[in-house]
Amino acid sequence: MIGRSPTGAIDEAARAVEQGTPSDLSLDDVYHLLQTKRRRDVLRYLRGADGPVRLRELAEQVAAWEQDTAVENLSSDERQRVYISLYQSHLPKLDNHGIVDYDKDRGRVEATPRLSQLDSYLEPPRKTGSPDRWPQRYAATVGLCWLLICGIGAGIVPIAGLAGAGIVLAAVTAVTVAHAWSTIVRR
């Protein structure tokens, strides 16, 4: 817990000694802190908050996310279960690592600047490059082959069944070879 004066103010010197510098958060610590969804939900909520939040408000929102419902629809058991785990376990752990300021006595939680070190782990992965077009190419090939087979079956396309099968096989082979070649070239 953070060193506090009799008035409840944070003793910044105690915090600096207790936490060290922001770069002291190891990769193992990051993974340990983010291993539970409940803690990730807490951090997600605090990232969107302006200033300190009440523990009750935080627990209700996390419980609502876990139950995939609105806060108004939560039962008292659902609220209490999340509240207790945040109060006893999750918030003290985040506070000990300097990610949040947790005032247990007042029931207040606030993100610290150190939370920004976890942003890259909390953000969903960003897609890079152009979208993969190969599923559409395969679908177009299969669609054209289906039309060919239907045309042959209906007598519209004057090709023997075996020749049609050869054309379908050649088309699928050509798309597969092109896909494999593009994958090799990209490496």
LUMKE-33154 format. One line per 8 residues: number of its first residue (from 1); their letters; for each residue x, y negated, z of N, C-alpha, C. Coordinates in steps of 0.02 Angstrom, whole numbers. Each point is the difference from the previous one (the first is absolute). Last residue first. Layout:
// residues N
NUM) A) X/Y/Z/X/Y/Z/X/Y/Z; ...
END
This chain:
// residues 187
187) RRVITSWA) 388/700/-2422/47/13/54/63/-33/-15; -178/-4/-158/-8/-47/56/50/11/56; -14/150/-189/29/-64/-19/-3/-51/57; -105/211/27/72/7/-2/34/-66/-15; -234/9/-11/22/9/70/76/5/4; -104/-7/-211/-2/-66/32/22/3/72; -16/203/-121/55/-41/-25/0/-69/34; -178/148/47/63/24/30/58/-43/-23
179) HAVTVATV) -207/-46/-98/-1/-17/72/65/22/33; -32/60/-224/10/-73/6/2/-22/73; -53/225/-44/71/-13/-16/15/-75/7; -225/64/23/40/25/57/74/-13/-11; -151/-51/-175/-9/-47/56/43/22/60; 0/143/-187/32/-64/-17/-6/-50/57; -112/209/18/73/8/6/35/-66/-14; -231/9/-33/15/3/71/75/6/12
171) AALVIGAG) -72/7/-224/-15/-66/30/18/-1/74; 16/206/-118/53/-47/-20/-10/-69/31; -167/165/34/61/18/35/57/-48/-17; -200/-26/-119/-10/-17/71/63/14/40; -1/70/-223/2/-74/3/-8/-23/73; -24/230/-44/70/-21/-9/8/-76/5; -216/93/2/34/15/63/73/-21/-3; -125/-19/-196/-21/-49/49/34/10/67
163) ALGAIPVI) 32/161/-167/37/-61/-17/-18/-56/49; -119/200/19/69/10/21/43/-62/-15; -228/3/-72/6/-2/73/71/6/24; -45/-105/-244/-12/65/33/12/-7/75; -85/-206/-151/62/32/20/-18/66/34; -134/-213/-95/11/63/-37/68/31/15; -187/-159/137/71/-1/-17/16/68/-34; -218/-24/65/13/-67/-27/73/-5/-24
155) GAGIGCIL) -119/186/117/11/5/-72/13/-67/-33; -29/66/240/-60/-24/-34/6/5/-76; 185/58/140/-56/44/17/-64/-19/-36; 190/-138/-24/12/65/-33/-58/47/14; -5/-206/108/-8/-10/-72/10/65/-38; 42/-1/231/-72/-7/-12/-14/-8/-75; 225/2/66/-29/66/10/-76/-1/-13; 114/-206/-6/21/43/-55/-32/69/5
147) LWCLGVTA) -32/-150/177/-38/-21/-59/17/44/-61; 124/34/194/-68/23/10/-44/-18/-60; 218/-83/7/1/72/-14/-70/29/8; 30/-224/59/5/8/-73/0/74/-19; 3/-50/230/-63/-22/-31/0/9/-75; 198/44/121/-50/52/13/-66/-20/-32; 169/-160/-11/18/58/-40/-52/56/9; -22/-191/134/-16/-16/-70/16/60/-45
139) AYRQPWRD) 60/17/226/-73/1/-7/-21/-15/-72; 229/-15/57/-23/70/1/-75/4/-11; 89/-214/20/24/31/-62/-21/73/-4; -44/-122/197/-44/-22/-54/21/32/-67; 135/43/190/-66/31/7/-48/-20/-56; 217/-104/6/-2/69/-24/-67/34/12; 87/-229/61/-49/8/-54/-8/73/-22; 79/-154/228/14/61/-37/-55/11/-52
131) PSGTKRPP) 69/-249/89/-37/59/20/17/59/-46; 186/-187/48/-64/5/-35/-36/63/22; 172/-119/172/1/20/-70/-70/4/-29; 9/30/258/48/-36/-42/-5/25/-71; -153/-13/245/14/34/-62/48/-43/-41; -18/11/273/-18/-39/-59/18/40/-62; -68/79/263/51/-3/-52/-26/-37/-61; -94/-68/239/-7/57/-45/53/-6/-55
123) ELYSDLQS) 46/-100/244/-29/-17/-64/-9/62/-42; 111/4/212/-72/-3/7/-36/-15/-66; 239/6/27/-24/67/16/-76/3/4; 117/-204/-36/13/42/-58/-23/72/11; -20/-161/179/-44/-14/-57/12/48/-59; 114/-24/223/-38/60/-17/-43/-9/-63; 131/-175/102/48/52/-19/-36/64/-23; -118/-189/91/15/-6/-72/51/51/-23
115) LRPTAEVR) -61/-28/230/-48/41/-38/16/-3/-74; 111/-137/163/32/64/-14/-47/47/-39; -65/-215/92/33/-3/-66/32/66/-21; -204/26/163/61/-40/4/30/-5/-71; -266/40/100/56/23/-41/59/-46/11; -192/45/186/18/-45/-54/60/29/-37; -209/45/206/52/29/-43/14/-50/-56; -134/27/263/16/-38/-61/57/33/-37
107) GRDKDYDV) -110/33/231/-32/35/-56/9/-37/-66; 86/-45/232/-50/-44/-31/-36/34/-58; 171/117/120/-42/-29/51/-57/-42/-29; 171/97/-139/-47/50/25/-49/-30/50; 142/-96/-206/-12/-21/69/-55/44/28; 179/8/-216/-58/31/30/-4/-22/73; 122/-54/-251/-1/-24/69/-64/26/29; 139/118/-209/-56/-40/23/17/-27/70
99) IGHNDLKP) 167/112/-114/-43/-10/-59/-60/-43/19; 190/91/140/-2/-71/-19/-42/-14/-62; 41/208/134/43/-8/-59/-2/-72/-27; -134/63/186/69/18/19/49/-7/-58; -233/-31/-38/27/-55/39/73/14/19; -123/168/-108/14/-54/-48/31/-60/36; -69/178/137/54/23/-44/19/-55/-50; -187/-36/142/63/-3/36/60/21/-42
91) LHSQYLSI) -215/21/-100/22/-70/7/63/-6/43; -96/220/-31/22/-31/-62/26/-71/8; -85/130/198/54/30/-39/26/-44/-57; -182/-53/166/49/40/36/61/20/-41; -183/-136/-91/19/-29/64/58/38/32; -103/85/-198/38/-62/-14/29/-28/64; -140/185/21/63/19/-31/42/-61/-18; -215/-37/92/45/31/49/66/19/-32
83) YVRQREDS) -170/-88/-142/23/-50/49/51/30/47; -113/144/-150/52/-40/-33/30/-51/49; -179/129/80/55/45/-17/58/-38/-33; -205/-115/47/41/13/60/61/44/-16; -163/-45/-170/36/-60/19/50/14/57; -143/173/-64/48/-13/-53/42/-62/15; -177/53/147/55/49/5/53/-12/-53; -199/-128/-2/45/-23/53/58/49/9
75) SLNEVATD) -106/-20/-243/-25/20/66/50/-24/52; -44/-118/-248/42/43/42/-36/19/65; -71/-153/-185/-25/68/-1/39/48/45; 55/-236/-41/-65/3/33/-27/72/6; 202/-50/-120/10/-4/72/-67/8/37; 18/115/-239/4/-68/26/7/2/76; 96/205/-149/-65/-32/13/11/-72/22; 155/202/-23/-24/-22/-64/-71/-29/5
67) QEWAAVQE) 157/81/174/-66/32/-9/-31/-18/-68; 211/-92/64/7/72/8/-66/36/-14; 3/-236/0/37/26/-58/6/76/4; -97/-107/183/-45/-5/-57/35/27/-63; 127/-19/196/-49/55/6/-47/0/-59; 150/-177/15/37/61/-15/-47/60/3; -88/-207/65/12/2/-72/37/64/-20; -40/-38/230/-63/10/-36/11/5/-75
59) ALERLRVP) 183/-53/140/-20/70/8/-65/15/-38; 77/-225/7/46/43/-39/-22/73/3; -115/-153/135/-15/-14/-71/43/45/-45; 44/7/231/-66/30/-14/-18/-9/-74; 195/-104/82/9/72/-6/-66/34/-18; 48/-254/-72/-20/36/60/7/75/-13; 159/-182/-125/-68/28/-3/-14/36/66; 180/-210/-106/-16/57/42/-72/24/-9
51) GDAGRLYR) 103/-128/-210/11/-7/72/-22/62/38; -87/-3/-225/35/-63/12/5/-9/75; -24/233/-165/-25/-43/54/42/-64/5; 38/196/-146/-51/-45/-26/-27/-49/52; 164/164/53/29/-37/-57/-51/-49/-28; -64/153/171/38/-57/25/31/-41/-55; -117/200/-55/-46/-50/28/38/-62/22; 126/182/-74/-38/-27/-56/-47/-55/24
43) LVDRRRKT) 115/123/161/45/-46/-34/-35/-33/-60; -117/167/117/12/-57/44/42/-52/-35; -30/204/-110/-60/-41/-2/6/-62/45; 173/158/5/1/-35/-64/-62/-45/-7; 11/139/188/48/-56/5/4/-38/-66; -136/189/-1/-28/-49/46/48/-60/8; 64/193/-123/-44/-45/-38/-27/-55/45; 239/120/45/-71/10/13/-42/-53/-38
35) QLLHYVDD) 240/4/-18/-22/69/-10/-74/12/13; 156/-202/16/-53/4/-51/-28/70/-10; 178/-52/157/-54/-48/14/-58/8/-49; 194/131/-33/-33/20/62/-60/-46/15; 140/-52/-182/-40/60/-14/-39/23/62; 150/-179/27/-54/-20/-46/-46/59/-12; 195/39/123/-49/-37/39/-60/-19/-44; 181/101/-107/-34/49/42/-54/-34/43
27) LSLDSPTG) 140/-136/-127/-47/34/-43/-39/53/39; 92/-204/142/28/52/-44/-54/31/-43; 38/-243/127/-52/49/-13/26/51/-51; 119/-200/71/10/59/42/-52/54/-11; 17/-229/-97/29/53/-40/11/64/41; -84/-207/97/-49/34/-42/29/57/-40; 121/-57/231/-16/-38/-61/-50/38/-42; -7/40/262/57/-6/-45/-21/-42/-60
19) QEVARAAE) -136/66/201/-11/22/-69/62/0/-43; -2/-68/236/-35/63/-4/-4/27/-71; 97/-213/45/42/53/29/-33/67/-11; -121/-189/-66/60/7/-42/45/56/25; -192/-57/128/-18/31/-63/62/12/-43; 24/-121/199/-12/71/14/-17/38/-64; 21/-231/-16/65/30/13/-7/74/14; -196/-131/-25/34/12/-64/69/31/10
11) DIAGTPSR) -227/8/145/68/-21/13/41/19/-62; -273/-52/24/52/47/-21/68/-31/14; -225/-55/146/35/-19/-61/55/50/-15; -149/-3/196/-18/44/-56/37/-18/-64; 20/-93/229/-57/-28/-36/-19/42/-60; 190/57/140/-62/4/39/-61/-28/-37; 186/87/-162/5/-43/59/-65/6/39; 110/195/-160/-49/-54/4/11/-40/64
3) GIM) 118/198/-185/6/-37/63/-47/-59/1; -58/223/-139/37/-62/-6/5/-33/69; -21/268/-35/-42/-58/0/45/-62/0
END
